[in-house]
Amino acid sequence: MLGALATGLLCASSAIAEPLTEKQSDAVDTYNTSRAQFEQVLRQRRTQIDSKQGLPNLPGQALYLARNTMMSAYKDLTDALPSRIGGPNKYGIPPAYFSADNEPLLDEYRRLFDLMQAPPANAQNSDTPFKDVADLGTAIARAKGLDAANAEAAGRISLGLFFAETNGNQNIGNARSNKYKGSLQTGVSEDRNGQRKWAAIRKSIAAFDPALIARDDREEARAGNLDRRYNHWTAVRHGLMNAHADIFPQVPAIVKTLPDPIDQMKLFELIQIIPSPTKSALASRDLAGYRVSDPKVMFYLRNNSMFTFGQADRAKTSATFREILDAMWLFNEKFERALAKFEEVRKQGKG
């Protein structure tokens, strides 16, 4: 199937009327090579899966890096040849970074990750996974002292985190990590820390939402000795309690500073990716203007698809939080779906 996509490769001799400079010609060649390599890695992994061959450790890493290399080469190409910037694509990726002709490649990329990250056989799914996330986030925020409107915002943000971490899929593994698992992608220590914090807040939630605590009791009994990261309910509650619940009291100020709901989701996702700098930015008087320059922090951002595509982006040695939020465009489509799903959950709750 992927071989048929080779027609999308750029051909300098037929597509460009004027002679190319050496830099432009190199950019074309590098992009063509990177695209072919991405196709090759996709094909190899598909063959391994379909023929039930054993997969390498972290089987998604090679796909992730090959995708990034292709997108990076395409950005260098469009920097050298701006006329190559095409129309919009269904993934909402800025056209300077991604050609709509490559949508089938990204479709296959996502299908392969879905297969490689499938939940284990003993995972305990929920029939209402999105409502669970919104309910838990809202209840935790209320227990942290937020009013109804701001608690609802916390529930909406929580649903965004679920989509950011797992694309809205329950109990998944992680094809790029042996550490992070489950519906909110936590490690063992984070899960245990979240469980401890949940135990401390549980009584206060019971006072205003006994139905939620009754559900919690049922899920605890159901989970038994299971790794709590593979029960959707317990994975979400522990993930939120571990990293985000202590930030929920700041939701009113965050909403005021960042009125765009997607920006709010991005900020809380940064709590997951670079927690200490994000907390420092929140404590500053200028959240959007707070600048990070630690090479380790920039590495973590690049490892999560920020400032990693093209030479100009990779040359950045520092960034403000406004620049970081703007660079999180690969999350936009996921957060837009989270917003739509949250509205569905709200309507169902009012029905």
Beta strands, then each sheet from edge to edge (+ up, - down):
strand 1: 291-292
strand 2: 319-320
sheet 1: 1+ 2-
end
